[in-house]
């Protein structure tokens, strides 16, 4: 997944530069960002406070479990 996302971003950047625009490409590793956050509270806050829907919450849960962090 990371390789294809990086490739897509790279291709988008080439298109921007080819059009004569200036672009920036930023890569972030967020896997450690959630190590100190209680994930059940995070999920609850995303749902209740920010109105994140079920499909987006599922994506966040999948991300957290893929990084080896238990919910």
MARMAR-351364 format. One record per atom (N, C-alpha, C, O): x, y, z; residue in three letters; residue number from 1; atom name. Coordinates in steps of 0.02 Angstrom, whole numbers, plus 50000, padded with zeros to 5 digits. Layout:
[pt [X; Y; Z]; ALA; NUM; CA],
...
END
This chain:
[pt [50041; 49940; 50000]; UNK; 1; N],
[pt [50000; 50000; 50000]; UNK; 1; CA],
[pt [50044; 50063; 50000]; UNK; 1; C],
[pt [50030; 50110; 49962]; UNK; 1; O],
[pt [50095; 50064; 50042]; UNK; 2; N],
[pt [50138; 50123; 50045]; UNK; 2; CA],
[pt [50173; 50136; 49979]; UNK; 2; C],
[pt [50179; 50193; 49957]; UNK; 2; O],
[pt [50196; 50082; 49947]; UNK; 3; N],
[pt [50231; 50090; 49883]; UNK; 3; CA],
[pt [50186; 50119; 49830]; UNK; 3; C],
[pt [50207; 50163; 49792]; UNK; 3; O],
[pt [50124; 50096; 49826]; UNK; 4; N],
[pt [50079; 50122; 49775]; UNK; 4; CA],
[pt [50059; 50194; 49791]; UNK; 4; C],
[pt [50051; 50235; 49745]; UNK; 4; O],
[pt [50050; 50211; 49854]; UNK; 5; N],
[pt [50034; 50280; 49873]; UNK; 5; CA],
[pt [50092; 50326; 49856]; UNK; 5; C],
[pt [50082; 50382; 49833]; UNK; 5; O],
[pt [50152; 50303; 49868]; UNK; 6; N],
[pt [50212; 50342; 49852]; UNK; 6; CA],
[pt [50218; 50352; 49777]; UNK; 6; C],
[pt [50233; 50407; 49753]; UNK; 6; O],
[pt [50206; 50298; 49739]; UNK; 7; N],
[pt [50209; 50302; 49666]; UNK; 7; CA],
[pt [50156; 50350; 49639]; UNK; 7; C],
[pt [50169; 50390; 49594]; UNK; 7; O],
[pt [50095; 50346; 49666]; UNK; 8; N],
[pt [50042; 50392; 49645]; UNK; 8; CA],
[pt [50061; 50465; 49659]; UNK; 8; C],
[pt [50051; 50508; 49617]; UNK; 8; O],
[pt [50088; 50477; 49718]; UNK; 9; N],
[pt [50110; 50545; 49735]; UNK; 9; CA],
[pt [50166; 50569; 49690]; UNK; 9; C],
[pt [50166; 50627; 49669]; UNK; 9; O],
[pt [50212; 50525; 49675]; UNK; 10; N],
[pt [50267; 50542; 49630]; UNK; 10; CA],
[pt [50240; 50559; 49560]; UNK; 10; C],
[pt [50261; 50608; 49530]; UNK; 10; O],
[pt [50194; 50519; 49535]; UNK; 11; N],
[pt [50164; 50533; 49470]; UNK; 11; CA],
[pt [50126; 50599; 49469]; UNK; 11; C],
[pt [50130; 50637; 49421]; UNK; 11; O],
[pt [50090; 50612; 49523]; UNK; 12; N],
[pt [50055; 50676; 49528]; UNK; 12; CA],
[pt [50104; 50735; 49528]; UNK; 12; C],
[pt [50092; 50786; 49497]; UNK; 12; O],
[pt [50159; 50727; 49563]; UNK; 13; N],
[pt [50210; 50779; 49566]; UNK; 13; CA],
[pt [50241; 50792; 49498]; UNK; 13; C],
[pt [50252; 50849; 49478]; UNK; 13; O],
[pt [50254; 50739; 49461]; UNK; 14; N],
[pt [50281; 50747; 49393]; UNK; 14; CA],
[pt [50233; 50787; 49350]; UNK; 14; C],
[pt [50253; 50830; 49312]; UNK; 14; O],
[pt [50168; 50771; 49356]; UNK; 15; N],
[pt [50118; 50808; 49318]; UNK; 15; CA],
[pt [50116; 50882; 49335]; UNK; 15; C],
[pt [50110; 50924; 49291]; UNK; 15; O],
[pt [50122; 50897; 49399]; UNK; 16; N],
[pt [50121; 50967; 49422]; UNK; 16; CA],
[pt [50182; 51004; 49394]; UNK; 16; C],
[pt [50175; 51060; 49369]; UNK; 16; O],
[pt [50240; 50973; 49399]; UNK; 17; N],
[pt [50301; 51005; 49374]; UNK; 17; CA],
[pt [50299; 51012; 49298]; UNK; 17; C],
[pt [50321; 51063; 49271]; UNK; 17; O],
[pt [50273; 50962; 49264]; UNK; 18; N],
[pt [50267; 50965; 49191]; UNK; 18; CA],
[pt [50222; 51022; 49168]; UNK; 18; C],
[pt [50231; 51049; 49114]; UNK; 18; O],
[pt [50174; 51041; 49211]; UNK; 19; N],
[pt [50129; 51096; 49195]; UNK; 19; CA],
[pt [50160; 51164; 49213]; UNK; 19; C],
[pt [50129; 51216; 49204]; UNK; 19; O],
[pt [50221; 51163; 49238]; UNK; 20; N],
[pt [50256; 51226; 49254]; UNK; 20; CA],
[pt [50242; 51252; 49323]; UNK; 20; C],
[pt [50260; 51309; 49339]; UNK; 20; O],
[pt [50210; 51212; 49365]; UNK; 21; N],
[pt [50194; 51233; 49433]; UNK; 21; CA],
[pt [50248; 51208; 49481]; UNK; 21; C],
[pt [50287; 51163; 49465]; UNK; 21; O],
[pt [50248; 51237; 49540]; UNK; 22; N],
[pt [50293; 51214; 49593]; UNK; 22; CA],
[pt [50252; 51169; 49639]; UNK; 22; C],
[pt [50195; 51184; 49655]; UNK; 22; O],
[pt [50282; 51114; 49659]; UNK; 23; N],
[pt [50246; 51067; 49703]; UNK; 23; CA],
[pt [50289; 51045; 49760]; UNK; 23; C],
[pt [50350; 51053; 49759]; UNK; 23; O],
[pt [50258; 51017; 49809]; UNK; 24; N],
[pt [50293; 50988; 49867]; UNK; 24; CA],
[pt [50263; 50920; 49881]; UNK; 24; C],
[pt [50203; 50909; 49873]; UNK; 24; O],
[pt [50306; 50875; 49901]; UNK; 25; N],
[pt [50285; 50806; 49915]; UNK; 25; CA],
[pt [50307; 50790; 49986]; UNK; 25; C],
[pt [50367; 50788; 50000]; UNK; 25; O],
[pt [50260; 50778; 50031]; UNK; 26; N],
[pt [50275; 50767; 50101]; UNK; 26; CA],
[pt [50254; 50697; 50120]; UNK; 26; C],
[pt [50197; 50677; 50109]; UNK; 26; O],
[pt [50300; 50659; 50149]; UNK; 27; N],
[pt [50285; 50592; 50173]; UNK; 27; CA],
[pt [50290; 50592; 50249]; UNK; 27; C],
[pt [50339; 50616; 50277]; UNK; 27; O],
[pt [50239; 50565; 50282]; UNK; 28; N],
[pt [50239; 50561; 50355]; UNK; 28; CA],
[pt [50231; 50489; 50377]; UNK; 28; C],
[pt [50192; 50451; 50347]; UNK; 28; O],
[pt [50267; 50469; 50427]; UNK; 29; N],
[pt [50258; 50404; 50458]; UNK; 29; CA],
[pt [50219; 50415; 50523]; UNK; 29; C],
[pt [50247; 50437; 50573]; UNK; 29; O],
[pt [50155; 50399; 50520]; UNK; 30; N],
[pt [50112; 50412; 50578]; UNK; 30; CA],
[pt [50105; 50351; 50624]; UNK; 30; C],
[pt [50068; 50353; 50673]; UNK; 30; O],
[pt [50140; 50297; 50608]; UNK; 31; N],
[pt [50131; 50236; 50646]; UNK; 31; CA],
[pt [50147; 50244; 50721]; UNK; 31; C],
[pt [50113; 50214; 50763]; UNK; 31; O],
[pt [50196; 50284; 50737]; UNK; 32; N],
[pt [50214; 50294; 50808]; UNK; 32; CA],
[pt [50172; 50349; 50841]; UNK; 32; C],
[pt [50173; 50355; 50902]; UNK; 32; O],
[pt [50136; 50387; 50802]; UNK; 33; N],
[pt [50098; 50443; 50829]; UNK; 33; CA],
[pt [50042; 50421; 50876]; UNK; 33; C],
[pt [50020; 50459; 50918]; UNK; 33; O],
[pt [50019; 50359; 50868]; UNK; 34; N],
[pt [49962; 50336; 50907]; UNK; 34; CA],
[pt [49982; 50288; 50963]; UNK; 34; C],
[pt [49939; 50259; 50995]; UNK; 34; O],
[pt [50047; 50280; 50975]; UNK; 35; N],
[pt [50071; 50234; 51027]; UNK; 35; CA],
[pt [50049; 50254; 51097]; UNK; 35; C],
[pt [50039; 50211; 51139]; UNK; 35; O],
[pt [50043; 50318; 51110]; UNK; 36; N],
[pt [50027; 50341; 51177]; UNK; 36; CA],
[pt [49954; 50362; 51185]; UNK; 36; C],
[pt [49935; 50388; 51238]; UNK; 36; O],
[pt [49914; 50351; 51134]; UNK; 37; N],
[pt [49844; 50371; 51135]; UNK; 37; CA],
[pt [49801; 50309; 51150]; UNK; 37; C],
[pt [49811; 50256; 51121]; UNK; 37; O],
[pt [49754; 50317; 51196]; UNK; 38; N],
[pt [49707; 50263; 51209]; UNK; 38; CA],
[pt [49661; 50257; 51149]; UNK; 38; C],
[pt [49622; 50303; 51134]; UNK; 38; O],
[pt [49665; 50201; 51114]; UNK; 39; N],
[pt [49631; 50196; 51050]; UNK; 39; CA],
[pt [49554; 50193; 51055]; UNK; 39; C],
[pt [49519; 50215; 51010]; UNK; 39; O],
[pt [49529; 50165; 51109]; UNK; 40; N],
[pt [49457; 50165; 51117]; UNK; 40; CA],
[pt [49431; 50236; 51128]; UNK; 40; C],
[pt [49377; 50254; 51103]; UNK; 40; O],
[pt [49468; 50276; 51164]; UNK; 41; N],
[pt [49449; 50347; 51174]; UNK; 41; CA],
[pt [49455; 50384; 51107]; UNK; 41; C],
[pt [49411; 50424; 51090]; UNK; 41; O],
[pt [49509; 50372; 51071]; UNK; 42; N],
[pt [49518; 50404; 51005]; UNK; 42; CA],
[pt [49459; 50389; 50959]; UNK; 42; C],
[pt [49432; 50434; 50928]; UNK; 42; O],
[pt [49440; 50326; 50955]; UNK; 43; N],
[pt [49384; 50307; 50912]; UNK; 43; CA],
[pt [49319; 50340; 50934]; UNK; 43; C],
[pt [49280; 50363; 50893]; UNK; 43; O],
[pt [49308; 50343; 51000]; UNK; 44; N],
[pt [49248; 50374; 51026]; UNK; 44; CA],
[pt [49246; 50449; 51011]; UNK; 44; C],
[pt [49194; 50475; 50992]; UNK; 44; O],
[pt [49303; 50483; 51020]; UNK; 45; N],
[pt [49307; 50555; 51005]; UNK; 45; CA],
[pt [49297; 50568; 50931]; UNK; 45; C],
[pt [49261; 50615; 50912]; UNK; 45; O],
[pt [49327; 50527; 50889]; UNK; 46; N],
[pt [49317; 50536; 50816]; UNK; 46; CA],
[pt [49244; 50529; 50798]; UNK; 46; C],
[pt [49218; 50568; 50757]; UNK; 46; O],
[pt [49210; 50480; 50828]; UNK; 47; N],
[pt [49140; 50468; 50811]; UNK; 47; CA],
[pt [49094; 50522; 50840]; UNK; 47; C],
[pt [49054; 50551; 50804]; UNK; 47; O],
[pt [49100; 50534; 50905]; UNK; 48; N],
[pt [49053; 50580; 50938]; UNK; 48; CA],
[pt [49068; 50653; 50926]; UNK; 48; C],
[pt [49022; 50692; 50909]; UNK; 48; O],
[pt [49130; 50673; 50934]; UNK; 49; N],
[pt [49147; 50744; 50931]; UNK; 49; CA],
[pt [49155; 50770; 50860]; UNK; 49; C],
[pt [49135; 50826; 50844]; UNK; 49; O],
[pt [49184; 50727; 50817]; UNK; 50; N],
[pt [49198; 50750; 50749]; UNK; 50; CA],
[pt [49152; 50720; 50696]; UNK; 50; C],
[pt [49158; 50737; 50637]; UNK; 50; O],
[pt [49107; 50676; 50717]; UNK; 51; N],
[pt [49058; 50648; 50671]; UNK; 51; CA],
[pt [49087; 50603; 50617]; UNK; 51; C],
[pt [49058; 50597; 50562]; UNK; 51; O],
[pt [49143; 50571; 50632]; UNK; 52; N],
[pt [49173; 50525; 50583]; UNK; 52; CA],
[pt [49126; 50465; 50576]; UNK; 52; C],
[pt [49105; 50435; 50625]; UNK; 52; O],
[pt [49111; 50447; 50514]; UNK; 53; N],
[pt [49062; 50394; 50502]; UNK; 53; CA],
[pt [49094; 50325; 50506]; UNK; 53; C],
[pt [49155; 50318; 50516]; UNK; 53; O],
[pt [49053; 50274; 50498]; UNK; 54; N],
[pt [49075; 50206; 50509]; UNK; 54; CA],
[pt [49130; 50183; 50461]; UNK; 54; C],
[pt [49177; 50149; 50482]; UNK; 54; O],
[pt [49126; 50202; 50398]; UNK; 55; N],
[pt [49177; 50179; 50351]; UNK; 55; CA],
[pt [49245; 50211; 50367]; UNK; 55; C],
[pt [49296; 50178; 50362]; UNK; 55; O],
[pt [49245; 50274; 50386]; UNK; 56; N],
[pt [49307; 50307; 50405]; UNK; 56; CA],
[pt [49334; 50279; 50470]; UNK; 56; C],
[pt [49395; 50271; 50478]; UNK; 56; O],
[pt [49290; 50265; 50517]; UNK; 57; N],
[pt [49312; 50235; 50580]; UNK; 57; CA],
[pt [49342; 50165; 50568]; UNK; 57; C],
[pt [49390; 50146; 50600]; UNK; 57; O],
[pt [49313; 50129; 50521]; UNK; 58; N],
[pt [49340; 50064; 50504]; UNK; 58; CA],
[pt [49410; 50071; 50475]; UNK; 58; C],
[pt [49454; 50030; 50489]; UNK; 58; O],
[pt [49420; 50123; 50434]; UNK; 59; N],
[pt [49487; 50135; 50406]; UNK; 59; CA],
[pt [49537; 50150; 50461]; UNK; 59; C],
[pt [49593; 50124; 50460]; UNK; 59; O],
[pt [49518; 50192; 50509]; UNK; 60; N],
[pt [49563; 50208; 50564]; UNK; 60; CA],
[pt [49579; 50146; 50605]; UNK; 60; C],
[pt [49636; 50134; 50623]; UNK; 60; O],
[pt [49528; 50105; 50619]; UNK; 61; N],
[pt [49539; 50043; 50657]; UNK; 61; CA],
[pt [49585; 49996; 50619]; UNK; 61; C],
[pt [49629; 49965; 50649]; UNK; 61; O],
[pt [49576; 49991; 50553]; UNK; 62; N],
[pt [49619; 49949; 50512]; UNK; 62; CA],
[pt [49691; 49975; 50512]; UNK; 62; C],
[pt [49738; 49936; 50516]; UNK; 62; O],
[pt [49699; 50041; 50509]; UNK; 63; N],
[pt [49766; 50071; 50512]; UNK; 63; CA],
[pt [49800; 50055; 50577]; UNK; 63; C],
[pt [49858; 50034; 50578]; UNK; 63; O],
[pt [49764; 50064; 50632]; UNK; 64; N],
[pt [49794; 50051; 50698]; UNK; 64; CA],
[pt [49811; 49978; 50706]; UNK; 64; C],
[pt [49863; 49961; 50736]; UNK; 64; O],
[pt [49769; 49933; 50682]; UNK; 65; N],
[pt [49785; 49861; 50689]; UNK; 65; CA],
[pt [49841; 49841; 50642]; UNK; 65; C],
[pt [49880; 49796; 50658]; UNK; 65; O],
[pt [49847; 49873; 50584]; UNK; 66; N],
[pt [49901; 49856; 50536]; UNK; 66; CA],
[pt [49968; 49879; 50563]; UNK; 66; C],
[pt [50020; 49851; 50545]; UNK; 66; O],
[pt [49968; 49929; 50606]; UNK; 67; N],
[pt [50031; 49953; 50634]; UNK; 67; CA],
[pt [50050; 49913; 50697]; UNK; 67; C],
[pt [50099; 49928; 50731]; UNK; 67; O],
[pt [50010; 49862; 50711]; UNK; 68; N],
[pt [50026; 49819; 50768]; UNK; 68; CA],
[pt [50002; 49847; 50834]; UNK; 68; C],
[pt [50022; 49823; 50887]; UNK; 68; O],
[pt [49960; 49896; 50832]; UNK; 69; N],
[pt [49934; 49927; 50892]; UNK; 69; CA],
[pt [49865; 49899; 50905]; UNK; 69; C],
[pt [49822; 49900; 50861]; UNK; 69; O],
[pt [49854; 49873; 50965]; UNK; 70; N],
[pt [49789; 49844; 50979]; UNK; 70; CA],
[pt [49738; 49897; 50999]; UNK; 70; C],
[pt [49756; 49948; 51029]; UNK; 70; O],
[pt [49676; 49884; 50982]; UNK; 71; N],
[pt [49623; 49932; 51001]; UNK; 71; CA],
[pt [49592; 49912; 51066]; UNK; 71; C],
[pt [49546; 49946; 51090]; UNK; 71; O],
END
